[in-house]
Amino acid sequence: MLAARYLGPERIEPVVVETRKPAREEALVRVEACGFCGSDIGIVSGRHPRAKPPLTIGHEVFGEVVESCAGLSPGAHVVLYPLVSCGECRMCRTGHGHVCRNLRVFGFDFDGGMAEFMTAPARNLLPAPADFPAWLGALVEPLAVAVHAVSRTMVPPGDAVLVIGAGPVGLLLALLLKHRGYFAPICEVSPYRRQLAGKIGLDTVDPAPSRVAEMIREETAGEGAAVVFECAGHPSAGRLMTDSARGRGVIVNVGVFKKPVEIDLQAVNFKELTVIGSRVYTREDFSHAIRLAPLLNLDRVVTHRLPLSEAATAYDLMRSAEAGKVVLAPVVKKEERTIRTDQRKAGM
């Protein structure tokens, strides 16, 4: 089978590898779509500490069961739940396996689903409706990140919420908040992503940090945002989080900072802010995302559909920040295929 393999820093190539037969309690899945995640950039660039080449990347996987040794019916559509917890540490024993001390993830610690087929434990395959579009299935995993982030705090009805970062998770989070009736503007420095956010119906904010905080205060009678969701993972967001939050507001850190950043702890102290971490999702969040995905009009979040053979193009697009969600599939019909890297500046 063909697989997109991380072969070393800045090297991702289509490689023919053996298809592994399912063992007991496993299933073989024909992959229909796999999203290219921002965390995959860290892997392919060679910066992820756990990912070792050669490795098939990909953890945002949707497909069809073709063979099972665990009771799953061939023909069933499934979404990969990519987390593997140890089951023994304190977090696992207390029902929080998503923050397992020894957490491993498909596509990071062992082969993932950016391939024609994937073999995975049946317990990691969650059923999806028969009419679920493949591209939508590839959005379930990042949508589950958004669902979990919202679950980490109580968003007061009618209050303003700020989302920092219009990458795929930020877009999905803002769409989820809008679906629930909140005013949730999104801040993004990339002109492409800011334009994309506007095109899918989201309110956008001038990316200048001082203007972001000013606009939020204008919209809230000088108070600031009740909740700030940080989805960029960029050092510039450190100060913006505290500047934009109101007194006794909440900051939810969703984006993964690559190194420690400067945060105004005086503002945390004087405003009595609550800072909350949000990491991946629970199985319940994941199941909720499957049910929720068809309700959110997510089609325009996927800006690029590419064949598996062009995983390197997907990497370039994601790294350029001139893409929303990039989805790969073993086969992409000509009429569904989107623009190439050298054409991407021509439009969406």
N, C-alpha and C positions, 0 to 999 in steps of 0.2 A: 504494500500500500504506500501511498505518498503521504509524507508528513513534513511539517515545517519544523526544522531542527535548529536549535541554537547550537552553533559549532564553536563558539569562541567570541570574544569581544567584537561587536559590530558585525557579526556573521550570523545571518539566519537564511537558510537555504532549503528548498524542497528536496527531500531525500527519500529514496525508496527503502522502506524498512519492513520487517516481517510483521504480519498481523498476529497478535497473540490470542490463542484460543482461550475462552473463558474457563476458569477453574471453578471449583465448588463455591457457591454464593456469589458468583460474578456473572456479568452479562457482556456480550459484544454488541456495541452500538455503532450503527452507520451514522457518522456525523453529517448533519445537514447544515449546520452553521456554527461558527465559533467567533466570538468577539476578540478583537485585539485590545487589550487593556493597557492603561497607563503603566501599571506595574510590570507589564511585559517589556516596556522600554528599558526599565532597570535591569531586567534579565539580559536582554540582547546587548545592551551597552557594556555588560560585564560587571555591573556594580552591585548586583544582588548577592549577598553573602552566602546564601544556601544553594542557589541554582548552579549546577555544574554541567558543562558540556560533555558529551552530546546529550541534548535534552529536547524532547518534543514539548513545546510550550502550549499554552491555551487552557484556560479554566472557565470560560464563559461558553458552555457547550450545550447544544441542543441536537437531538438525533432520534433515530428509530432503532429499537431493539431488533436485532436479527438472529441472535442466539443467546440462550440463557441457561445457566445451571442453577438458577435461584428462584424459579417460579414466575419470572417476568414473561409476559406473552410476546412472542415475536410480532412485530408490527406496532407495538405500543410506542408512543412518543414520550420522551423523557428529557429532563433537564438535569445536568450534572450538579450535585451539591459537592463542591470541590474540597471541603475541609475534612481532614482526618485527625481526630483527637486521640490522645493516648488512653483516655478512660480511667487514668489512675491518679493524676495530680489533683490538688484541692479544687481547682476550677472545674474540672470534669466531674468530680464527685458531688459538687454542689449545683450541677446543672448549667454550668457556663463553659461548655466545651469549646465554644468559639474563641475563647481567650485561653485555651489550653497552654500550659507551660511548654509543651513539646509539640505544638501545632504544626502539622504538615499540610501541604496543599498540592493538588494535582497541577502540573504545569510548572511547579517550582521545585519540589523535592523529588518528584518522579514524573514520568511522562504524562502529558496532558492530552487535550483533545483537538489540537490544530492538525488534524489528520483525516484521512478518509474513514478510518475506523478507530474506536477506542474501547478498550476492555477495562471495566471498572466494577467495584463491588456493587451488588444490587442495592445495598442500603444507601449508597451515594447517588442513586438515580431516582428522581422524584417524577411522578407521572404528570403529564401535561395533556390538555384537551386534544382530541384528534384533529381539530381544525386550527390548531395553533400555528401561525406562520413561523417558518424557520428563523427569520431575522428577529422576530419578537422573542423567540426562545433564547437567542443570544443576549438579549437585554435583561433577562430575569436576574442574573447574578449581580450586575451593577444596580439594578432596581432594588434588590434585597439590601444592598449597602445603604441606599437611601431610606428604605423602610426602617431599618434598624436605627439609623441616626435620628429619625423623627421619634422613634420609641424611647430614646434615651432621655427625653425631657417632655414636659407638658407645655405645649404651645398654647398660650392663652387665646381664646377666640377673639377675633377682631384686632389683635395686636400685630404690629409690623414685624416681619422676619427678614433678615438679610442673608443671602447666599453668596459666599465669596468663591469664585471659580466656576466657569462655564464649560468645564470638561464634561464628559458623559455623566459622571455621578452628580455633578452640580446641576446639570440640566434636568436629570431625572428627579432629583430632590426638589427643585423648584417647581416642576410640573406636578409632583405629588402634593406639595403644599398648596399650589393653586387649585388642584382638584378638590382639596379639602376646604377651600374658601378663604385662604389667607392671602394677604398682600405680601408677596415675597420677591422683591426685586433681586436681580443677580448682577454681581460685579465681575468684570472680566477685562483683562488688559489686551487680549488678542482681538483685533478688529474682526477677524473671521468668526470667531466663536461668539463675540458680542452680537454680530449681525445674525448669526444662526439662532441665538436665543430670542432675538426679536421676531424672527420669521416663524418660530414655533409658538409665538404668543406670550412670551415672557416679558416682564418689565426689566429694562436694563439700566445700569447706573454708570455715569461718567467714571472711568477707571482711576482717575487721580485720587489718591487716598484721602486728601482733605475734602474733596468734593463728595466722596461717598458718605463720610460721616455727616457732612453738612446736609446732604439730601435726605438722609434718614431722619435727622433732627427736624427738618422742614416738614416731613410727612407725619411726624409724631408729636407736634406741638413742643418741640425742643427736647424731647425725652431720649430718643434713640431706639434701637431695635430691642424687642423683648428677648429674641433669640437670634444669635448669629451662628450660622452653619459655615464652618471653614472647610472648603472642599478643594483648595488649590495646592496645599502643601508647599507653598512658596514662602520664603522668609519675609517678604513684604507684607504678608497677611498677619504677622505677629502683632504689630502695633494696630493695624486696622481693626482687628477683632475687638480690642478693648475700647478704641475710640468710638466705634459704632454702637456698642451695647449700651443700653440704658442702665440706670441704677438698679441693682438687684436683678440684672438681666443674666442670661445664660449664654455661654459660648460652647458650642459642640464642635470638637476637632475631629473632622472626618478625613481630611487629606492627610497623607503620610509625609511628614517632614523628614528629609533625608539626613538632617543633622540638627542639633539644638539651635533654636532661634530666640531672638530677643523679644520678650513679652513684657508689657508695662504692668509689673506687679503692684505698683502704687495705685494704678487704676483699678486693679482687681480688689485691692484693699479699700480704697475710698468709695468705690461704687458697690462694694459687697457683691462682686460678680461670682458666678458659679462657672467653673471650667470643667467640662465633661469630655472624656475620651469616648470615641465610638470606633470599634474595630469590627470589620466584616459584618456578620449576621448570625442569627440562630436558625435552626431548622424551621421554626415557626415563621420567622421573617421571610424565609425563602419560599415557603408555601403561600404566604400572604402575597408575595410578589408575583407568583404564578397566577393567582386569582385576580390581582389588580392590573397586571400588564395590559390586558385588552381594553381597559376602561380609560386609558390615559392618552390616547392618540399619539403614540410614540414613533410613528413611521418616519418623521422628519429628523428624529435624533440620529438615525442611521444615515450618514451622508455618503458612505462608500461601501459598495459590495464588490468584493474582489475574489478571484479564484485562489485556491490554496497555493498555487504555484507562484503567486505574487505576494507572498508574506513579507518580503523585503520592502516592497512598495508600501504595504500597510505600516511597517515600522517607520519609514520615512514620513508618511503622512501624519502619524500620531506624534512623532517627534517635532514636526513643524508647527503643531497646534493649528493647522489649517484643515481640521476635520472634526466632526462630531464623533459618533461611534463608527468604527471601521469593522465590518463583519466579513469574514472569509468563509468560503464554502468549497468543497471539492470540485463542484461544477457550478458555474454562474452562467445563466442564459445570456445571450448577447444583449437582449432588450433590458435585462436587469443590471448589467454590468455598468459601473460608474467610471468616472474619469481617471486617467492615469496621473501619476505624479507630475509629469511635465505639462499637464493641462489643468492642474487644479486651480491655478490663479484665474482661470477664465470664468469661474463662477461655481455655483453649488450644483 
